[in-house]
Amino acid sequence: IAHFKAALTVVSRLSAADMWAQVHAQLAEAYRRREIGDATENLQSAYAHARLASLVYRPASHPREWAGLECTLARIHSQRPDDGPEAVEAALKMARRVTGRPGVHGMPGGAIIDPYPKPIPPEAAPTLP
């Protein structure tokens, strides 16, 4: 986190927009995964950095980066302890925006919410058409 913050002292949105957005996207993931400190504050920081990255990462100009960022935002929503079912619904809504399909990872036609899912045993894996 300290290295990403240091990078933001030398790049700006005006001078290097793509790099600036990438640093904010990486900070969002770093804070989302952070296991030290207050979990709520970490998720708030993750959300703030993701929103900053979204100023540059737009669906038309940066589709892959935008999709990854939307998935990060969905994971942030799903981790918020105070929101209960509302957080899960917000996460699914964001995942649907990326994929245009209903569902969750592991379900036929589902959206990938976590890029590092737990392995699915072969007998439980969905069959693809």
C-alpha positions as CSV (number, residue, x, y, z in Angstrom):
1,I,0.0,0.0,0.0
2,A,2.8,2.4,0.9
3,H,4.4,1.8,-2.6
4,F,1.2,2.5,-4.4
5,K,0.7,5.7,-2.4
6,A,4.2,6.7,-3.2
7,A,3.5,6.2,-6.9
8,L,0.6,8.6,-6.7
9,T,3.0,11.3,-5.7
10,V,4.7,11.2,-9.1
11,V,1.7,10.4,-11.4
12,S,-1.5,12.3,-11.8
13,R,-4.7,11.9,-13.7
14,L,-3.6,14.7,-16.0
15,S,-0.1,13.5,-16.6
16,A,-0.6,9.8,-16.9
17,A,-4.3,8.9,-16.6
18,D,-4.0,5.2,-17.3
19,M,-1.2,4.7,-14.8
20,W,-3.0,6.8,-12.2
21,A,-6.1,4.7,-12.6
22,Q,-4.1,1.5,-12.4
23,V,-2.5,2.5,-9.2
24,H,-5.9,3.4,-7.7
25,A,-7.3,0.0,-8.9
26,Q,-4.4,-1.8,-7.3
27,L,-4.9,0.2,-4.0
28,A,-8.6,-0.8,-4.1
29,E,-7.6,-4.5,-4.3
30,A,-4.9,-4.1,-1.7
31,Y,-7.3,-2.5,0.8
32,R,-10.0,-5.0,0.0
33,R,-7.7,-7.9,0.9
34,R,-6.0,-6.1,3.8
35,E,-6.2,-8.2,7.0
36,I,-4.7,-5.7,9.4
37,G,-6.5,-2.6,10.8
38,D,-10.2,-1.9,10.9
39,A,-12.1,-4.0,8.3
40,T,-14.7,-1.3,7.7
41,E,-12.1,1.4,7.2
42,N,-10.2,-0.9,4.8
43,L,-13.3,-1.5,2.7
44,Q,-14.1,2.2,2.7
45,S,-10.6,3.0,1.4
46,A,-11.0,0.2,-1.2
47,Y,-14.3,1.7,-2.4
48,A,-12.8,5.2,-2.6
49,H,-9.8,4.1,-4.6
50,A,-12.0,2.0,-6.9
51,R,-14.3,5.0,-7.5
52,L,-11.3,7.1,-8.4
53,A,-10.0,4.5,-10.9
54,S,-13.5,4.5,-12.4
55,L,-13.0,8.1,-13.5
56,V,-10.6,6.8,-16.2
57,Y,-11.7,3.1,-16.6
58,R,-15.0,3.5,-18.6
59,P,-16.7,0.7,-20.5
60,A,-16.2,2.3,-23.9
61,S,-12.5,3.3,-23.5
62,H,-11.1,0.6,-21.2
63,P,-13.6,-2.4,-21.2
64,R,-11.3,-5.0,-19.6
65,E,-10.1,-2.6,-16.9
66,W,-13.7,-1.4,-16.3
67,A,-14.9,-5.0,-15.9
68,G,-12.2,-5.9,-13.5
69,L,-12.9,-2.8,-11.5
70,E,-16.7,-3.6,-11.4
71,C,-15.8,-7.0,-10.1
72,T,-13.6,-5.4,-7.4
73,L,-16.5,-3.2,-6.4
74,A,-18.8,-6.2,-6.3
75,R,-16.4,-8.0,-4.0
76,I,-16.2,-4.9,-1.8
77,H,-20.0,-4.8,-1.5
78,S,-20.2,-8.5,-0.7
79,Q,-17.6,-8.2,2.1
80,R,-19.4,-5.3,3.9
81,P,-20.4,-6.8,7.2
82,D,-23.1,-4.3,8.1
83,D,-25.2,-4.6,4.9
84,G,-26.3,-8.2,5.1
85,P,-28.5,-9.3,2.1
86,E,-28.4,-5.8,0.6
87,A,-24.6,-6.1,0.1
88,V,-25.0,-9.4,-1.7
89,E,-27.7,-8.0,-3.9
90,A,-25.5,-5.0,-4.7
91,A,-22.6,-7.3,-5.6
92,L,-24.8,-9.4,-7.9
93,K,-26.2,-6.3,-9.6
94,M,-22.7,-5.1,-10.3
95,A,-21.6,-8.5,-11.6
96,R,-24.7,-8.6,-13.9
97,R,-23.6,-5.2,-15.3
98,V,-20.3,-6.6,-16.3
99,T,-21.6,-9.9,-17.8
100,G,-25.1,-9.0,-18.8
101,R,-26.2,-12.3,-17.4
102,P,-27.8,-13.4,-14.1
103,G,-26.2,-15.8,-11.7
104,V,-23.1,-16.2,-9.6
105,H,-19.8,-18.0,-10.2
106,G,-20.2,-21.7,-10.5
107,M,-23.8,-21.5,-11.9
108,P,-24.6,-21.9,-15.6
109,G,-24.3,-18.6,-17.3
110,G,-23.1,-17.0,-14.1
111,A,-21.0,-14.0,-13.4
112,I,-17.5,-14.3,-12.0
113,I,-17.5,-12.4,-8.7
114,D,-14.1,-13.7,-7.4
115,P,-11.2,-14.2,-9.8
116,Y,-9.7,-16.8,-7.4
117,P,-12.7,-19.0,-6.6
118,K,-12.4,-22.1,-4.5
119,P,-12.0,-25.2,-6.7
120,I,-15.2,-27.0,-7.6
121,P,-15.0,-30.8,-7.3
122,P,-15.5,-32.4,-10.7
123,E,-18.7,-34.1,-9.7
124,A,-20.2,-30.7,-8.7
125,A,-19.0,-28.7,-11.7
126,P,-21.8,-27.4,-13.9
127,T,-22.1,-28.9,-17.4
128,L,-21.7,-26.5,-20.3
129,P,-24.0,-26.6,-23.3
